[in-house]
Amino acid sequence: AASTALVAAIFARIFGCVSMGSANKGVVLCVGSAAFFCIPASFFTMRRCGAWRGWLAVLYLLQGVGRAVYESTAKGLFADFFPNDSTAAFANCMLQTSSAFAMCFFLSSFLTGPLLARISLVLSMLTPLGYLLAVRLRAQRAKAEPQPHTEEAPGS
């Protein structure tokens, strides 16, 4: 379990450097989504924990990579999408995280391993799509906003 935190710390640093440009953040987000996808996918491909043995370390690595994206790049994306109201953006991020944890806690007696794995698979696939939709909406809104008109100086 400590290896997950170590991997997350190392990869958060790497992803922070890689995602300095806005375009790279989407790629890093897809890497994190792929890591989170591989965890439940392995649940089905490796006979539901029966044959994991040494491969369990790979799951810790994948969890660390996904966590690094959440701790670094995902929060950077919130700041990018809400540059004028970062306090509200991070409050929204915390609300989403807290709500997800609360739902998991209250539904834990109803949701079984295979169902949780399927939910994780679906959410990990929807994350990049949600990001692409947000980028597209942001571009459409930027086009719709009136551009400030700058007047040229006389005689130029």
N, C-alpha and C positions, 0 to 999 in steps of 0.2 A: 504494500500500500504506500510506503514511503517512496518507492520508485516512481509512482504516479506523480507525486508532487515534485520530485527532482526533474523528471522529464518535462513537466509543465513549466518549471522555472527556466530550463534550458531553452525549450522551444518558444516560450514567450519572448525571450530575448532575441532569438533568431527571427521570429515572425515580426517583431517590432521593427527590426532593421529592414526586412523584406517589404513590409507594407508601408514604408514611408510615403510612397506615392499612392494616391487614391485608387488608381487602377489595380494595383497589386493587392489591395485589401480584399477584393472579390475573389481573387485566386486563393488567398490564404483562407478565406471563409470556406471555400469549396474543399480545401485540404482538411479542415477541421470537420466538415460535414462527412467527408469520406471516412475519416477516422471513426467518427461516431456511427457511421453505417456499418463498418466492418465488425464492430463489437457484437451487435445482435445477429449479424449475418453469420458470424462464426458459431453462434449458438445453434443455428440450424444445420450448418455444414459439418460441424464436428460432433454430431450426435448428442446434442444437449449436455455438454459438460463431460461426457463419458471419456473422450479421448484427448482431453486438453493437455494434461501433464505439463510439460515444459512450455507449451504454447501459451500457457496462462500469462507468462511474462510479456508476450506480444500484446495481450489484451490490456495489461497495465501501461504499456508503451502507447497504444492507441488512445486510451483514456487520457493519458498525459498530454498527447498532441491535441486532442479535442479541447481539453481544459485550457491549454495555452492559448488557443484561438479565442475561447470565450473570455479569458482574463485580459487579453491584449487587443486583438484585432476587432472583436465584436464591440467592445466598448469604444474603440476608436471610430468605428462606423457610426455608433450613436452620436458621437460628437460631430462627425462630419455631416450627418443628416439634420442635425439641429444645432447649427453653429451659434444662433442668436439666443438660444434658451437651453444651455447645457444642464442647468439645474433640473429643469423639468424632464429633460431627456434621460438623465441618469436616475431620476426618481421613477420614471416610467420603466426603465430597465430593471430596477430593484423590485418594483411592483410585479412585473412579469415573472421574475425569478422566484419571488416569494410565493406568488400564486401557484406556480408550477410545483414547488415543493409541497405546499399545502394540499393541492389536489393529489399528489402522489401519496402523501401520508393518509389522507382520508379514503383513498381508493385502494390502498395496499392490500386490504383483506379481500377485495373483489378481483383484482387483477393478478393473473398468474404469470409465470415466467414466459411462456410462449406468447401470450398476448402483449406483455410489456415489450418483448423483443420486436413484435410486429409494429407496435406504436413507435418505438425508437427508429425502426427502419423507415417508416413513413415520414416522421418528422425530420430525420436527417436528409431525406430526399427533397422535402419541401423547403428547407432552409435556403439553399442557393436560388430556388425559384422565387422565394419571397424577397430575397436580396435583389434579384434582377427586376422584379416588379417595382420595388422601391426606387431603384435607379431610374427606371423608365418614367415613373410618376414624377420624380424630381426633375428630370429633363423636360418633361411636358410643362410643368409649372414654371420652370425657368424661361421657356419660350413664351408662355402666356403673359408673364409679367412685363409691364412696359419698361423699356430700356431707357435709362436717363439720357437725355439729349444734350450733347455738349456743343456749344456754339463755337464756331471758329472765330478767331480774332480778326478784326477788320484788316484788310491788306495782306492777309496770308494766303 
